[in-house]
Amino acid sequence: MPAPRTLLITGAAGGLGTLMRELLPRYGYELRLFDVVPVEGAPDAVIGDLADPAAVRAAVRGSDAILHLAGISLEAPFGQILRANIEGTYNLYEAARQEGVGRVVFASSNHAVGFTPWPGKGEPLIPVSAPRRPDTFYGLSKCFGEDLAQLYWDRHGLESVSVRIGACFPEPNTVRMLSVWMSPGDGARLFHAALTAQNVGHTTVYGSSANTRLAWDLSSARALGYEPQDDSEKFAARLIAEQGELDPRDPAQACLGGQFCADPPLWHS
């Protein structure tokens, strides 16, 4: 499909939202920004809560597509996850249906499959069809979002791409992240591909750069037209010297979700 003219980014004040609102305009998007807090440098951003259906619908109205990045991004009590990530994502999809938006790109997470063990040397990469094994209530909410995306495609014809994001930062900061890191530039490339590929229905992909230490299969992302250009390996020597190699005997390092599987970092509102 042609690039949407007006793209709504939810969670525009967050770390990933900040990166994408700087990078995506070069692909021709006119951005509309939504967050529960003011967006620095964007006085026209819409301030609202995902838990407020009327506010969400008002933000969605007039958008051609949505990049849904909003919500709690760490572990939190279930009630908080329910309100922000589960009810909030439902409100977003229902508003998109009501307003006739054609496509949503949903920020899922590697934590939807967090308890999946790292593949051993010589073993196949983790396929996108691997059973979901959420490592937290946060990861569970991403499983819900993927299922919601499938429901809205099957019932309402609303297309979605669910991107199981690894970690999108300018540089990886842990040895684990060497496998799942997605450079900001590759993040923009992947989101653009997800917004413009033809006939996606509901497609789930992993979101990372083409890292030498890749743990998962990027073929479904590449099928959208994604061509990653970066690799975390240039950061490997320094991180391994500082932190050591991953230890599969350590519960915080044995599975894809890393620390989320053992002592998940908590959200502080």
C-alpha positions as CSV (number, residue, x, y, z in Angstrom):
1,M,0.0,0.0,0.0
2,P,1.2,3.6,-0.5
3,A,2.7,5.3,2.5
4,P,-0.1,6.6,4.8
5,R,-0.2,10.4,4.7
6,T,-1.2,10.9,8.3
7,L,0.3,8.6,10.9
8,L,-0.8,8.6,14.5
9,I,2.0,7.6,16.9
10,T,0.7,6.7,20.4
11,G,3.3,6.9,23.2
12,A,5.0,9.7,21.3
13,A,6.7,11.1,24.4
14,G,8.4,7.7,25.3
15,G,11.9,6.6,24.3
16,L,10.9,4.7,21.2
17,G,8.2,7.3,20.3
18,T,10.8,10.0,20.5
19,L,13.2,8.1,18.2
20,M,10.4,7.4,15.6
21,R,9.0,10.9,15.5
22,E,12.5,12.1,14.6
23,L,13.1,9.4,12.0
24,L,9.8,8.6,10.3
25,P,9.0,12.0,8.7
26,R,11.8,11.4,6.2
27,Y,9.7,8.6,4.8
28,G,7.0,11.1,4.0
29,Y,4.7,10.8,7.0
30,E,2.8,13.6,8.5
31,L,2.8,12.8,12.2
32,R,0.0,13.1,14.7
33,L,1.2,12.6,18.2
34,F,-0.6,11.2,21.3
35,D,0.5,10.6,24.8
36,V,-0.7,10.8,28.4
37,V,2.0,13.5,29.1
38,P,3.1,16.5,27.0
39,V,5.4,15.7,24.1
40,E,8.6,17.8,24.2
41,G,8.8,20.2,21.2
42,A,5.4,19.2,20.0
43,P,2.8,21.7,21.3
44,D,0.2,20.3,18.9
45,A,0.4,16.8,20.4
46,V,-2.8,15.3,21.7
47,I,-2.7,14.7,25.4
48,G,-5.0,11.9,26.5
49,D,-5.2,8.5,28.3
50,L,-5.6,5.2,26.5
51,A,-8.1,4.2,29.1
52,D,-10.5,7.0,27.9
53,P,-12.3,5.7,24.7
54,A,-13.5,9.2,23.7
55,A,-10.0,10.7,23.9
56,V,-8.5,7.8,21.9
57,R,-11.2,8.1,19.2
58,A,-10.6,11.8,18.9
59,A,-6.9,11.2,18.5
60,V,-7.5,8.5,15.9
61,R,-10.0,10.5,13.8
62,G,-8.5,11.5,10.5
63,S,-5.5,9.2,10.7
64,D,-4.6,6.9,7.8
65,A,-2.6,4.5,10.0
66,I,-1.4,4.0,13.5
67,L,1.9,3.1,15.1
68,H,0.8,2.0,18.6
69,L,3.8,2.4,21.0
70,A,1.9,3.5,24.1
71,G,1.4,1.6,27.3
72,I,3.5,0.3,30.2
73,S,6.8,-1.0,29.0
74,L,8.0,-2.8,32.1
75,E,6.4,-5.2,34.6
76,A,3.7,-3.7,36.9
77,P,0.8,-4.9,39.0
78,F,-1.9,-6.6,36.9
79,G,-4.4,-3.9,37.4
80,Q,-2.1,-1.3,35.9
81,I,-1.2,-3.5,33.0
82,L,-4.9,-4.3,32.5
83,R,-5.8,-0.6,32.2
84,A,-3.0,0.7,30.1
85,N,-1.9,-2.3,27.9
86,I,-5.0,-4.4,27.6
87,E,-8.0,-2.1,27.9
88,G,-6.0,0.7,26.3
89,T,-5.1,-1.4,23.3
90,Y,-8.7,-2.5,22.9
91,N,-9.8,1.1,23.0
92,L,-7.2,1.9,20.3
93,Y,-8.4,-0.9,18.0
94,E,-12.0,-0.1,18.5
95,A,-11.4,3.5,17.7
96,A,-9.5,2.5,14.5
97,R,-12.4,0.3,13.5
98,Q,-14.9,3.1,14.1
99,E,-12.9,5.7,12.2
100,G,-12.1,3.4,9.3
101,V,-8.3,3.3,9.8
102,G,-6.8,0.7,7.5
103,R,-3.7,-0.4,9.4
104,V,-2.2,-0.6,12.9
105,V,1.4,-1.4,13.6
106,F,1.4,-2.8,17.1
107,A,4.5,-2.7,19.3
108,S,4.5,-6.2,20.7
109,S,7.6,-7.5,22.5
110,N,10.1,-10.3,22.8
111,H,8.6,-10.7,26.3
112,A,5.6,-12.4,24.7
113,V,7.9,-15.3,24.2
114,G,10.3,-14.5,27.0
115,F,10.5,-18.0,28.6
116,T,11.7,-19.4,25.2
117,P,15.3,-20.7,25.8
118,W,18.1,-19.3,23.8
119,P,18.9,-21.5,20.8
120,G,22.0,-23.5,21.3
121,K,25.0,-23.4,18.9
122,G,23.9,-24.9,15.6
123,E,20.2,-25.0,16.5
124,P,17.6,-23.2,14.3
125,L,16.7,-19.6,15.0
126,I,13.5,-19.1,17.1
127,P,10.6,-19.0,14.6
128,V,7.8,-16.4,14.8
129,S,5.5,-19.4,15.1
130,A,7.1,-20.6,18.4
131,P,4.6,-21.0,21.2
132,R,4.1,-17.8,23.2
133,R,5.6,-18.0,26.6
134,P,5.1,-14.6,28.3
135,D,7.5,-13.9,31.1
136,T,5.5,-11.2,33.0
137,F,2.1,-9.6,33.1
138,Y,3.6,-7.1,30.6
139,G,4.5,-10.0,28.2
140,L,1.0,-11.4,28.7
141,S,-0.5,-8.1,27.6
142,K,1.5,-8.3,24.4
143,C,0.1,-11.7,23.7
144,F,-3.4,-10.2,24.2
145,G,-2.5,-7.4,21.8
146,E,-1.4,-9.9,19.1
147,D,-4.7,-11.8,19.5
148,L,-6.7,-8.6,19.4
149,A,-5.0,-7.7,16.2
150,Q,-5.9,-11.1,14.7
151,L,-9.5,-10.7,15.8
152,Y,-9.8,-7.3,14.3
153,W,-8.4,-8.6,11.0
154,D,-10.6,-11.7,10.9
155,R,-13.8,-9.9,12.0
156,H,-13.4,-6.4,10.7
157,G,-10.7,-6.5,8.0
158,L,-8.4,-4.1,10.0
159,E,-4.8,-5.0,9.0
160,S,-2.1,-5.2,11.6
161,V,1.6,-6.0,11.9
162,S,2.6,-7.0,15.4
163,V,6.3,-6.3,15.9
164,R,8.0,-8.3,18.7
165,I,10.5,-5.6,19.5
166,G,13.8,-6.7,21.1
167,A,15.4,-3.5,22.3
168,C,15.6,-0.3,20.3
169,F,18.3,2.0,21.6
170,P,21.2,3.9,19.9
171,E,23.5,1.2,21.3
172,P,23.0,-2.1,23.1
173,N,23.9,-2.0,26.8
174,T,24.0,-5.7,27.8
175,V,25.4,-8.9,26.3
176,R,21.8,-10.2,26.0
177,M,20.9,-7.2,23.9
178,L,23.6,-8.1,21.3
179,S,21.1,-10.7,20.0
180,V,17.8,-8.6,20.1
181,W,19.1,-5.1,19.5
182,M,17.3,-3.0,16.9
183,S,19.1,0.2,15.9
184,P,16.8,3.3,15.6
185,G,17.5,3.4,11.9
186,D,16.4,-0.2,11.4
187,G,13.4,0.4,13.7
188,A,12.2,3.1,11.3
189,R,12.9,0.9,8.3
190,L,10.9,-1.9,9.9
191,F,8.0,0.2,10.9
192,H,7.9,1.8,7.4
193,A,7.9,-1.6,5.8
194,A,5.1,-2.7,8.2
195,L,3.0,0.4,7.3
196,T,3.4,0.0,3.5
197,A,3.6,-3.7,2.7
198,Q,0.7,-5.1,0.7
199,N,-1.9,-7.6,2.0
200,V,-0.4,-8.1,5.5
201,G,-3.7,-9.3,7.1
202,H,-2.3,-9.8,10.6
203,T,1.4,-10.6,10.4
204,T,3.7,-11.1,13.4
205,V,7.4,-10.3,13.0
206,Y,10.5,-10.1,15.2
207,G,12.0,-6.6,15.5
208,S,15.8,-6.4,15.5
209,S,18.7,-5.5,13.4
210,A,20.6,-8.2,11.4
211,N,22.8,-9.0,14.4
212,T,25.6,-11.6,14.1
213,R,24.3,-13.1,17.4
214,L,20.7,-13.2,16.2
215,A,18.5,-15.6,18.1
216,W,15.3,-15.4,16.1
217,D,14.2,-15.6,12.5
218,L,13.7,-12.3,10.7
219,S,12.2,-13.9,7.5
220,S,8.6,-12.7,8.1
221,A,9.9,-9.1,8.7
222,R,12.0,-9.4,5.5
223,A,9.0,-10.6,3.6
224,L,7.4,-7.2,4.3
225,G,10.3,-5.5,2.5
226,Y,12.4,-4.9,5.6
227,E,16.1,-4.6,4.9
228,P,18.1,-4.2,8.1
229,Q,21.4,-2.4,7.7
230,D,22.9,-2.6,11.2
231,D,24.6,-5.3,13.4
232,S,25.3,-5.1,17.1
233,E,28.6,-7.0,16.8
234,K,30.7,-3.8,16.8
235,F,29.7,-3.4,20.5
236,A,30.3,-7.0,21.4
237,A,33.9,-6.9,22.6
238,R,33.4,-4.1,25.0
239,L,30.2,-5.5,26.5
240,I,31.6,-9.0,26.9
241,A,34.7,-7.6,28.5
242,E,32.6,-5.7,31.0
243,Q,29.8,-8.4,31.6
244,G,31.0,-11.7,30.4
245,E,29.2,-14.1,28.1
246,L,25.7,-15.2,28.8
247,D,25.5,-18.0,31.3
248,P,22.6,-20.5,30.6
249,R,22.7,-21.7,34.2
250,D,21.6,-18.2,35.4
251,P,17.8,-17.9,35.4
252,A,18.2,-14.3,34.3
253,Q,20.2,-15.2,31.3
254,A,18.9,-18.7,30.2
255,C,15.8,-17.5,28.3
256,L,15.0,-14.9,25.7
257,G,13.3,-12.6,28.2
258,G,16.5,-12.3,30.3
259,Q,16.0,-10.5,33.6
260,F,12.2,-10.4,33.0
261,C,12.2,-14.1,33.6
262,A,13.8,-13.9,37.1
263,D,13.6,-10.4,38.6
264,P,11.6,-8.2,36.2
265,P,12.2,-4.4,36.3
266,L,9.2,-2.7,37.6
267,W,7.3,0.3,36.2
268,H,7.0,3.4,38.4
269,S,4.2,5.7,37.4
